[in-house]
């Protein structure tokens, strides 16, 4: 597979899955369902294996993808899901794979034919709706087959089959809590229910976070590109219609032309909205920040020095108090030391990512424990990563 197909954002992988559901072919979906030890990707990482021999997405740093392309042929022939284990902890891994992969872990990958049972997942993702995809890995009672699937919708507290009917035979009570937590956090885990007899993979697909960029200058382009590659759903907002925003920023998912006084009407600002204000117009920035401070947005990044903001704050209405400023980050970005357009964009998007992921930025070498947080759902499965 090509480097460009390997490195696509997760949002693009899901979109490719949606597109291939409407195409003719025998495609295979590969998903990491469990990790023991360390691995490049966490459970939930996906790769779409097209029937023309190419792949989109990644589940490792590139060491297993070609092997999975070959394994997909078995799935197309049998028409049934298969659980494949890659043990990268063996002493002779260099002889097996041709090079040291650097993971030092055991990775379980579910390979399954892509079919209509997966359509509710991509539809929920496209609609910005959290959902947990529950897939059977094994069942000692033989009541379920590997690959059987149900969906838990936390906004309705409801578990349903792919056709929308009630999942009466499924352990609804045991799935509600993990389904809601994993869906909201966009995380995944494998665990057992019914005293471990039924092993399930619960894949939380959280709606993508939004990054709304206010401004149409040339420095908006790199921020838009990098944010899109980091799985933000990007909206670029221009004021007064002086620029063809759509053609200038092709990487944006959406473009809006409005005025600073009409932001509330033009945009749906919620707790997943991350905003970057970089119009370079003092009055426009001030009015935009005032509107954002009155919203649930957890991140409001404002371009410009402290002195500029202090002058701006003097004009804020009395209703804006100190606590309202907790979501405001100015000067915007992390202190990475770079000064080129893309280096500045990296610092901005990195800061927004840290806030979206609930992290305080720092060096990984200074982090104690695992890089990725573990989730303890009280089941008998484990979900590890680096």
Buried (B, 14 or more C-beta within 10 A) or exposed (E): BEEEBBEBBBBBBBBBBBEBBEEEEBBBBBBBBBBBBBBBBBBBBBBBBBBEEEBBBBBBBBBBBEBBBEBBBEBBEEEEBBBBEBEBEEEEBEEEBEEEBBBEBBBBBBBBBBBEBBBBBBEBBBEBBBBBBBBBBBBEEEEBEBBBBBBBBBEEEBBBBBEEEEBEEBBBEBBBEBBBBBBBBBBBBBBBBBEEEBBBBBBBBBBBBBBBBBBBBEBBBBBBBBBBBBBBBBBBBBBEEEBEBBEBBEBBBBBBBBBBEEBEEEBEBEEBBBBBBBBEBEEBBBBBBBBBBBBEBBBBBBBBEEEBBEEBBEEBEEEBEEEBBEBBBBBBBBEBEBEEBBBBBBBBBBBBBBBBEEEEEEEEEEEEEEEBBEBEBEBEBBBBBB
